């Protein structure tokens, strides 16, 4: 069975942003997922380019995907265009943080 974007995002939902306490998927930090037979490439961003948890989050993404899909190379890259905004968050994440939806 082929790996899908949904398979990957399901894994990534378990990764919680340490500052906000919300899944990186719900925050809209995952921008792109490329899947081929031997490699999964994930483009993600951060809520702030100076985030002190950048390396931790990237490492967590890589680890979770590697554990789920053994034998596949995983590459995580940070992208800054387009910049992250509150509009990328899910309605549930906005409500959790007290934003009117």
C-alpha contacts under 8 A as a table, 3 or more apart, distances in Angstrom:
res1	aa1	res2	aa2	distance
3	X	7	X	6.26
3	X	8	X	7.71
3	X	35	X	7.34
4	X	7	X	5.13
4	X	8	X	6.64
4	X	35	X	7.52
5	X	8	X	5.14
5	X	9	X	6.19
5	X	33	X	6.35
5	X	34	X	7.92
5	X	35	X	7.76
6	X	9	X	5.04
6	X	10	X	5.92
7	X	10	X	5.24
7	X	11	X	6.60
8	X	11	X	5.25
8	X	12	X	6.34
8	X	65	X	6.87
9	X	12	X	4.85
9	X	13	X	6.11
9	X	25	X	6.86
10	X	13	X	5.38
10	X	14	X	7.66
11	X	14	X	6.16
11	X	64	X	6.50
11	X	65	X	6.55
11	X	68	X	7.52
12	X	15	X	5.50
12	X	23	X	7.77
12	X	24	X	7.13
12	X	25	X	6.53
12	X	61	X	6.51
12	X	64	X	7.04
12	X	65	X	7.57
13	X	16	X	7.52
13	X	23	X	5.44
13	X	24	X	6.57
13	X	25	X	5.50
13	X	26	X	7.46
14	X	23	X	6.45
15	X	23	X	5.49
15	X	24	X	6.09
15	X	57	X	7.82
15	X	60	X	7.03
15	X	61	X	7.31
16	X	20	X	7.94
16	X	21	X	5.68
16	X	22	X	5.13
16	X	23	X	4.25
16	X	24	X	5.86
17	X	20	X	5.54
17	X	21	X	5.29
17	X	22	X	5.50
17	X	23	X	5.96
17	X	24	X	5.88
17	X	57	X	7.57
18	X	21	X	5.52
18	X	22	X	7.86
18	X	53	X	7.63
22	X	26	X	6.72
22	X	27	X	6.78
22	X	93	X	6.78
23	X	26	X	5.15
23	X	27	X	6.26
24	X	27	X	4.98
24	X	28	X	6.32
24	X	29	X	5.47
24	X	30	X	7.09
25	X	28	X	5.15
25	X	29	X	6.02
25	X	30	X	6.12
26	X	29	X	7.78
26	X	89	X	5.73
26	X	90	X	5.25
26	X	92	X	7.56
26	X	93	X	5.92
27	X	88	X	6.57
27	X	89	X	4.38
27	X	90	X	6.45
27	X	93	X	6.43
28	X	31	X	7.30
28	X	84	X	7.95
28	X	88	X	4.81
28	X	89	X	4.97
28	X	90	X	7.09
29	X	44	X	5.37
29	X	45	X	5.07
29	X	46	X	6.02
29	X	47	X	7.48
29	X	84	X	7.43
29	X	88	X	7.70
30	X	33	X	7.82
30	X	42	X	7.37
30	X	43	X	6.26
30	X	44	X	4.40
30	X	45	X	6.59
31	X	42	X	7.66
31	X	43	X	5.43
31	X	44	X	5.13
31	X	45	X	7.07
32	X	42	X	5.80
32	X	43	X	4.96
32	X	44	X	6.92
33	X	40	X	7.10
33	X	41	X	5.75
33	X	42	X	4.63
33	X	43	X	6.38
34	X	40	X	5.71
34	X	41	X	5.02
34	X	42	X	6.46
35	X	39	X	6.13
35	X	40	X	4.62
35	X	41	X	6.50
36	X	39	X	5.41
36	X	40	X	6.40
37	X	72	X	7.75
38	X	71	X	7.73
38	X	72	X	5.11
38	X	73	X	6.09
39	X	72	X	5.41
39	X	73	X	4.55
39	X	74	X	5.77
39	X	75	X	7.53
40	X	72	X	7.04
40	X	73	X	6.22
40	X	74	X	4.90
40	X	75	X	6.30
41	X	74	X	5.91
41	X	75	X	4.72
41	X	76	X	5.97
41	X	77	X	7.71
42	X	74	X	7.74
42	X	75	X	6.19
42	X	76	X	4.87
42	X	77	X	6.27
43	X	76	X	6.01
43	X	77	X	4.93
43	X	78	X	5.75
43	X	79	X	6.26
44	X	76	X	7.29
44	X	77	X	6.24
44	X	78	X	5.04
44	X	79	X	5.94
45	X	49	X	7.97
45	X	78	X	5.19
45	X	79	X	5.33
45	X	80	X	6.15
45	X	83	X	7.98
45	X	84	X	6.93
46	X	49	X	6.06
46	X	51	X	6.90
46	X	54	X	7.31
46	X	78	X	7.78
46	X	84	X	6.92
47	X	51	X	7.39
47	X	84	X	5.88
47	X	85	X	7.41
48	X	51	X	5.33
48	X	84	X	7.87
49	X	80	X	7.72
51	X	54	X	5.72
52	X	55	X	7.79
53	X	56	X	5.13
53	X	57	X	6.02
54	X	57	X	5.31
54	X	58	X	6.18
55	X	58	X	5.18
55	X	59	X	6.00
56	X	59	X	5.11
56	X	60	X	6.09
57	X	60	X	5.01
57	X	61	X	6.17
58	X	61	X	5.13
58	X	62	X	6.23
58	X	76	X	6.24
58	X	77	X	7.86
59	X	62	X	5.14
59	X	63	X	6.04
60	X	63	X	5.08
60	X	64	X	6.03
61	X	64	X	5.42
61	X	65	X	6.27
61	X	76	X	7.41
62	X	65	X	5.45
62	X	66	X	6.05
62	X	74	X	5.94
62	X	75	X	6.95
62	X	76	X	6.62
63	X	66	X	5.15
63	X	67	X	6.06
64	X	67	X	5.28
64	X	68	X	6.35
65	X	68	X	5.19
65	X	69	X	6.01
65	X	74	X	7.18
66	X	69	X	5.17
66	X	70	X	5.44
66	X	71	X	7.42
66	X	72	X	6.72
66	X	73	X	7.36
66	X	74	X	6.60
67	X	70	X	5.73
69	X	72	X	6.13
79	X	82	X	7.86
80	X	83	X	5.17
80	X	84	X	7.41
81	X	84	X	7.93
84	X	88	X	6.83
85	X	88	X	5.85
85	X	89	X	7.83
86	X	89	X	5.55
86	X	94	X	7.80
87	X	90	X	7.95
89	X	93	X	6.01
89	X	94	X	6.38
90	X	93	X	5.20
90	X	94	X	6.36
91	X	94	X	5.10
91	X	95	X	6.20
91	X	101	X	6.59
92	X	95	X	5.15
92	X	96	X	6.10
93	X	96	X	4.98
93	X	97	X	6.32
94	X	97	X	5.23
94	X	98	X	6.26
94	X	99	X	5.08
94	X	100	X	7.25
94	X	101	X	6.99
95	X	98	X	4.92
95	X	99	X	5.33
95	X	100	X	6.63
95	X	101	X	6.99
96	X	99	X	7.59
